[in-house]
Amino acid sequence: MINIKSLSIAVGFSLLTTIFFKLHSQDFSSLEYRNVGPYRGGRVTAVAGITSQPSTFFLGATGGGVWKTEDYGTSWYNVSDGFFKTPSIGAIAVAQNDPNIVYVGTGSDGLRSNLIEGKGMYKSIDGGKTWVETGLSSVGQIGAIRIHPVDHNIVYVAALGRSFNSNPERGLYKTTDGGKTWDKILFISNKTGISDIEMMPTNPNILYTAAWKAERKPWTIISGGTPEEGGIYKSIDAGKNWTKIESGLPAKLIGKIDLEVCPADSKLLYALVEAPEEEGGLYISDNHGETFQQVSDEKKIRTRPFYYTNLKVDPQNPDVIYSMATDYMKSVDRGKTWSSLSVPHGDNHDMWINPENSELFIQSNDGGANITHNGGKSWSTQFNQPTSEIYQVEVDNQYPYWLYGGQQDNYSTIAVPSMAPYGIQAAGIGYIINTGGCETGPAVPHPTNPDIVYSNCKGRFTVFNKKTGTEKSFYVGASNMYGHNPKDLQFRFQRVSPILVSPHNPKVIYHTSQYVHKTTDEGKTWKTISPDLTAFEADKQVISGSPITRDITGEEFYSTIYAIQESSIEEGLIWVGANDGPVHVTRNGGKTWKNVTPKNLPPGGRVDAVEPSPHNPAKAYVCVLRYQLGDRKPYIYKTENYGESWQLLTPGTNGIPKEYSVRVVREDPEKEGLLFAGTEYGVFVSFNDGATWMAFQQNLPITPISDLKIHRGDLVLSTMGRGFWILDDINLLRQDNLVNIKNNILFKSNSAIRYRTPSGGRTSESPKYPKPGLTIDYFLQEDMRSLLKLEILNERMEVINTYISDTTGISKDTVKRNMSTEFLNYQVTDKLSAKKGFNRFRWDMTTTGPWNKKVEDRYKNGILVKPGIYMAKLTIDEQVLSKSIQIAIDPKVKASGVAEKTISDQVDFQIKVRDLLNKALLLVNNLEIEQENLENKEKVTEADKTKLSKIKIVLEELRTKEGIYEQPMLTSQIKYLYNMMNEADQEIGQDALDRFADLQSKFVAIQQSIN
């Protein structure tokens, strides 16, 4: 007997598998993301330099990969994209005897809650141009690398281990074959890793290493243990044997340690030690580590040791010591006294000093990396490193729209534009504004008034006004939560406490602690509309930081609401998720709540996002992050019955890999079942409501996707290491026939805004501001070797621009003119792709520009067309496909009082000026050709001489002489008028009309004189 149910499941699985593989075989490379900033550095925890190449340095960001400068930090470029599987960098080391050899250990050792895990070692043999993996992929975070000074194949690696769970791979590793094989030469326990390794400069067989018991939990930080669980070890035989050093060091509890050996006096060993109370601080041994003596217990050199604990000694002067913590400190008396150094940003992490010039060094912090030539008196900029960590993304209703979010260790939330909104002196860093709150965010713009932004700073709700530049504070509870045991707090707010403006009523704003709070007067009064919606397990409500250093900044408050969304199609239907696991829903605006946590979801994970479907009120999605509990699996769940039951969409076998933790999921508001997921290592898309997934990384670098939104047809992303990104126009992904495409297709285009780029953004590449345009997507069954032509027609079905692919064998320098009108018929372009699969062409919304004698400038600088309906006609061999396209007036232009009729009149006038300019330029060209022919004749007649004389006279009237400040003649004057009217949307001035009539009259007279 046939089991119908089993058969249907098998058929369904087979169908999904077929769809999965067909979608994976599709090439969406025509769709690309662009970075929109901020062009400011983020957290950098590893730096290195090259002694023999003093202008060259490397930086390693916590979520931005490895970057290199060859001009003392004037510019940086990424060298790890496309090679590394993780963007988190823990250590960088250069073989100074051969600086082409560079080793990088992944996984920053600053154990924050938003830490990105390491994936082993990488090596370059060409100075960072290319990289290969060299093992240790399971060790976790890597704290330090040391290369043998003579043999760069001998390398030591300090492996701290997994941040959020114990693992046997912790320990000190050594390779003698350049990373092909590794030996673990020191192991303490599954809970204790190695945070540092140092080598005596005069004898590389003598090694010192620091062991550190460390682990992060969502509710606390474990840093340190008994001396048996940590401390300093020494080897005198290149790591074969080790001796524990204890004399003079803390005897009860010991935590993170950073070591330094002074190249100028190798008997000196320095140790910055985490220990209780006054026992912590700087210790120095003057006998090769046999005994230590405490030199300083200065608190500023040991703040938040799990995060910092970094020491550097001047290679030429053993008395000069630098300490990196919250402050950047310097001692000139071997650590007895300390003073602060000014640095571009706080929260300091690493440093590399040129051994031959102690005034030249690189230093890193939470704002990036900076280089000094004068010992720290002045620094290179951090505004050339797009490595910022952004916690979330919100968007406003302006045009161009702006992106908002909290930026790690920025004193305010920030906003950047999607396109250049106005002219500034220099594009890029100038388009970043502060929007209230602080580093964690969020920043949520008012739905209709973008001058108002609702911001958060670790639970402190504010209303920021862009016009005044100030923010009003309306904190729920108005109580400082720092330093508290969370069980004693009235309201528990996480550092990232969400704010939600109701999609149904902009006066309704929600804010969450362990409760949902509601205001209808922008925070002046708050009403709590829920019970405690968290798990609130008693053993998780503890003072964070054990057993040595107390650390309570809000990110350790475990039982808080981390995500909230209201359905856009059913008012009062609100979903919330807590950072300790539970999911709740209310269908009556908070009067009653129901716990709808998925039954098969392991407990304790952080509900990073809840996503009510914009198509079906009963449907919603949640994603849960559990890697902070040692579980790296992806968890996306879907319900179609208000949470009564859930389906896991990420088993690890349908597209999203099993160790790709998911931070966010969103459903497209236009196309039901089109899902986008942001994971720890990039973006994924599903075309079938989560049944299968495919990577949608495109040109996006590997980095965690902290949040994403679909806004005006764009996919908008925030990342934890590379700032904000936008993929313009996802309309192609909304089509129904992406799996079984059997024909050439011209897809329907989204409408475009008729937008002029202001002067400050015209040449910006960082951030990336493309020229205004309308995207045209098409699919080709085969690579084209014959005619591929795209024509743009106006409402009268007149062709206003034509493009032909350069792959048809026609030279890009070739143009074709209509012999009767002398006007352009087409341009050859490499931007009209003729390859098999999906293709995208961006029409700049212009007609053809004027003719130019220089082929490379011919028909450029065209006229921006009128708002209205146009047609795109694609000719593929003999097949013709067409679709209507729409161009709308710029909302800013309309708001300024410019009517569409004004724009229409202006365009008509511009076309007249262009046509007159074309005639004049072509007449000049024809006369020059005729002149050359007459002058080269073997026998010149009297008629020829008369004709030649006329030509010279006419050319003098038409053509401006070459040289400086020569008088502009007729063609230049027409061009002047053309350019004058091509800068803005405006009325035509009477002087322009009069001038055109005058120029036209003069041209007619010249034409008649030559005939």
Sequence and secondary structure as in RCSB ss.txt:
>XXXX:A:sequence
MINIKSLSIAVGFSLLTTIFFKLHSQDFSSLEYRNVGPYRGGRVTAVAGITSQPSTFFLGATGGGVWKTEDYGTS
WYNVSDGFFKTPSIGAIAVAQNDPNIVYVGTGSDGLRSNLIEGKGMYKSIDGGKTWVETGLSSVGQIGAIRIHPV
DHNIVYVAALGRSFNSNPERGLYKTTDGGKTWDKILFISNKTGISDIEMMPTNPNILYTAAWKAERKPWTIISGG
TPEEGGIYKSIDAGKNWTKIESGLPAKLIGKIDLEVCPADSKLLYALVEAPEEEGGLYISDNHGETFQQVSDEKK
IRTRPFYYTNLKVDPQNPDVIYSMATDYMKSVDRGKTWSSLSVPHGDNHDMWINPENSELFIQSNDGGANITHNG
GKSWSTQFNQPTSEIYQVEVDNQYPYWLYGGQQDNYSTIAVPSMAPYGIQAAGIGYIINTGGCETGPAVPHPTNP
DIVYSNCKGRFTVFNKKTGTEKSFYVGASNMYGHNPKDLQFRFQRVSPILVSPHNPKVIYHTSQYVHKTTDEGKT
WKTISPDLTAFEADKQVISGSPITRDITGEEFYSTIYAIQESSIEEGLIWVGANDGPVHVTRNGGKTWKNVTPKN
LPPGGRVDAVEPSPHNPAKAYVCVLRYQLGDRKPYIYKTENYGESWQLLTPGTNGIPKEYSVRVVREDPEKEGLL
FAGTEYGVFVSFNDGATWMAFQQNLPITPISDLKIHRGDLVLSTMGRGFWILDDINLLRQDNLVNIKNNILFKSN
SAIRYRTPSGGRTSESPKYPKPGLTIDYFLQEDMRSLLKLEILNERMEVINTYISDTTGISKDTVKRNMSTEFLN
YQVTDKLSAKKGFNRFRWDMTTTGPWNKKVEDRYKNGILVKPGIYMAKLTIDEQVLSKSIQIAIDPKVKASGVAE
KTISDQVDFQIKVRDLLNKALLLVNNLEIEQENLENKEKVTEADKTKLSKIKIVLEELRTKEGIYEQPMLTSQIK
YLYNMMNEADQEIGQDALDRFADLQSKFVAIQQSIN
>XXXX:A:secstr
   HHHHHHHHHHHHHHHHHHHHHHS  TT  EEEEE  S   EEEEEE TTSTT EEEEETTTEEEEESSTTS 
 EES TTT S   EEEEEE TTSTT EEEEES SS  TT      EEEESSTTSS EE S TTS EEEEEEE SS
 TT EEEEEEE SSS  TT EEEEESSTTSS EEEE   SSEEEEEEEEETTEEEEEEEEEEEEEEETTEEEE B
 GGGSEEEEESSTTSS EEE TTS SS B  EEEEE TTSTT EEEEE  SGGG EEEEESSTTSS EEEE  GG
GSSSTTT  EEEE TT TT EEEESSSEEEESSTTSS EE   SSSSEEEEEE TT TT EEEEETTEEEEESST
TSS   STT    BB   EE SSSS EEEE BTT SS EEEESS  S  SSTTTTS EE SS TT  EEE SS T
TEEEEEETTEEEEEETTTTEEEE  SS    TT  GGG SS   SS  EEE SS TT EEEESSSEEEESSTTSS
 EE S   S   GGG S SSEES    SSTT  SSEEEEEE SSSTT EEEEETTS EEEESSTTSS EE   TT
S TT EEEEEEE SS TT EEEEEE GGGT     EEEESSTTSS EES  SSSSS TT  EEEEEE SSSTT E
EEEETTEEEEESSTTSS EE  TT  S  EEEEEEETTEEEEEEBSS EEEE   GGGG S SSS  S EE    
 EEE    GGGTT TTTT   S EEEEEEESS   S EEEEEE TTS EEEEEEEGGGS  TT EEE TTT  EE
EEEETTS  SSEEEEEEE SB      SSGGGTT S  B  SEEEEEEEEETTEEEEEEEEEEE HHHHHTT  H
HHHHHHHHHHHHHHHHHHHHHHHHHHHHHHHHHHHT SS  HHHHHHHHHHHHHHHHHS  SSSS    HHHHHH
HHHHHTTSS     HHHHHHHHHHHHHHHHHHHHH 
